[in-house]
Amino acid sequence: MLLVAILINMAAPGIPNGGVVIGATYLSIFNIPLDFIGFYSGIYKILDMSYTTLNVTGDITADILLTKEDVNNE
Protein backbone atom coordinates (compact mmCIF):
# COMPACT_ATOMS: atom_id res chain seq x y z
CA MET A 1 0.00 0.00 0.00
CA LEU A 2 2.85 2.37 0.83
CA LEU A 3 4.64 1.55 -2.44
CA VAL A 4 1.52 2.29 -4.47
CA ALA A 5 1.04 5.58 -2.60
CA ILE A 6 4.63 6.61 -3.35
CA LEU A 7 4.34 5.74 -7.03
CA ILE A 8 1.02 7.55 -7.42
CA ASN A 9 2.27 10.68 -5.64
CA MET A 10 5.34 10.84 -7.86
CA ALA A 11 2.97 11.23 -10.79
CA ALA A 12 0.82 13.89 -9.10
CA PRO A 13 0.22 16.90 -11.30
CA GLY A 14 1.76 20.22 -10.33
CA ILE A 15 -1.56 21.96 -9.91
CA PRO A 16 -3.31 23.01 -6.70
CA ASN A 17 -5.28 20.10 -5.22
CA GLY A 18 -4.17 17.81 -8.04
CA GLY A 19 -3.44 15.18 -5.42
CA VAL A 20 -7.15 14.83 -4.72
CA VAL A 21 -7.58 13.29 -8.18
CA ILE A 22 -4.63 11.02 -7.47
CA GLY A 23 -6.22 10.18 -4.10
CA ALA A 24 -9.41 9.10 -5.83
CA THR A 25 -7.34 6.74 -7.95
CA TYR A 26 -5.64 5.45 -4.83
CA LEU A 27 -8.99 4.81 -3.15
CA SER A 28 -10.34 2.93 -6.16
CA ILE A 29 -7.22 0.74 -6.42
CA PHE A 30 -7.81 -0.58 -2.91
CA ASN A 31 -11.61 -0.82 -3.32
CA ILE A 32 -12.26 1.89 -0.73
CA PRO A 33 -15.59 3.67 -1.37
CA LEU A 34 -15.16 7.01 -3.12
CA ASP A 35 -17.35 8.54 -0.40
CA PHE A 36 -14.11 9.04 1.53
CA ILE A 37 -12.81 11.51 -1.05
CA GLY A 38 -14.37 14.41 0.90
CA PHE A 39 -12.47 13.41 4.03
CA TYR A 40 -9.31 12.90 1.99
CA SER A 41 -9.57 16.28 0.27
CA GLY A 42 -9.90 18.02 3.65
CA ILE A 43 -6.73 16.41 4.95
CA TYR A 44 -4.92 16.80 1.64
CA LYS A 45 -5.11 20.61 1.79
CA ILE A 46 -3.03 20.59 4.99
CA LEU A 47 -0.57 18.08 3.53
CA ASP A 48 -0.31 20.04 0.28
CA MET A 49 0.68 23.20 2.14
CA SER A 50 3.37 21.21 3.98
CA TYR A 51 4.69 19.64 0.77
CA THR A 52 4.86 23.04 -0.92
CA THR A 53 6.67 24.61 2.03
CA LEU A 54 9.24 21.81 2.12
CA ASN A 55 9.72 21.96 -1.64
CA VAL A 56 10.29 25.72 -1.69
CA THR A 57 12.57 25.56 1.37
CA GLY A 58 14.63 22.84 -0.29
CA ASP A 59 14.90 24.82 -3.53
CA ILE A 60 16.02 27.95 -1.67
CA THR A 61 18.54 26.00 0.42
CA ALA A 62 20.01 24.34 -2.67
CA ASP A 63 20.26 27.71 -4.42
CA ILE A 64 22.05 29.27 -1.44
CA LEU A 65 24.50 26.36 -1.20
CA LEU A 66 25.24 26.38 -4.92
CA THR A 67 25.69 30.15 -4.96
CA LYS A 68 28.01 29.96 -1.94
CA GLU A 69 30.03 27.21 -3.65
CA ASP A 70 30.24 29.26 -6.85
CA VAL A 71 31.43 32.36 -4.96
CA ASN A 72 34.13 30.33 -3.16
CA ASN A 73 35.48 29.02 -6.47
CA GLU A 74 36.04 32.51 -7.90
C-alpha positions in Angstrom: 0.0 0.0 0.0 2.8 2.4 0.8 4.6 1.6 -2.4 1.5 2.3 -4.5 1.0 5.6 -2.6 4.6 6.6 -3.3 4.3 5.7 -7.0 1.0 7.6 -7.4 2.3 10.7 -5.6 5.3 10.8 -7.9 3.0 11.2 -10.8 0.8 13.9 -9.1 0.2 16.9 -11.3 1.8 20.2 -10.3 -1.6 22.0 -9.9 -3.3 23.0 -6.7 -5.3 20.1 -5.2 -4.2 17.8 -8.0 -3.4 15.2 -5.4 -7.1 14.8 -4.7 -7.6 13.3 -8.2 -4.6 11.0 -7.5 -6.2 10.2 -4.1 -9.4 9.1 -5.8 -7.3 6.7 -8.0 -5.6 5.4 -4.8 -9.0 4.8 -3.1 -10.3 2.9 -6.2 -7.2 0.7 -6.4 -7.8 -0.6 -2.9 -11.6 -0.8 -3.3 -12.3 1.9 -0.7 -15.6 3.7 -1.4 -15.2 7.0 -3.1 -17.3 8.5 -0.4 -14.1 9.0 1.5 -12.8 11.5 -1.0 -14.4 14.4 0.9 -12.5 13.4 4.0 -9.3 12.9 2.0 -9.6 16.3 0.3 -9.9 18.0 3.7 -6.7 16.4 4.9 -4.9 16.8 1.6 -5.1 20.6 1.8 -3.0 20.6 5.0 -0.6 18.1 3.5 -0.3 20.0 0.3 0.7 23.2 2.1 3.4 21.2 4.0 4.7 19.6 0.8 4.9 23.0 -0.9 6.7 24.6 2.0 9.2 21.8 2.1 9.7 22.0 -1.6 10.3 25.7 -1.7 12.6 25.6 1.4 14.6 22.8 -0.3 14.9 24.8 -3.5 16.0 28.0 -1.7 18.5 26.0 0.4 20.0 24.3 -2.7 20.3 27.7 -4.4 22.0 29.3 -1.4 24.5 26.4 -1.2 25.2 26.4 -4.9 25.7 30.2 -5.0 28.0 30.0 -1.9 30.0 27.2 -3.7 30.2 29.3 -6.8 31.4 32.4 -5.0 34.1 30.3 -3.2 35.5 29.0 -6.5 36.0 32.5 -7.9 
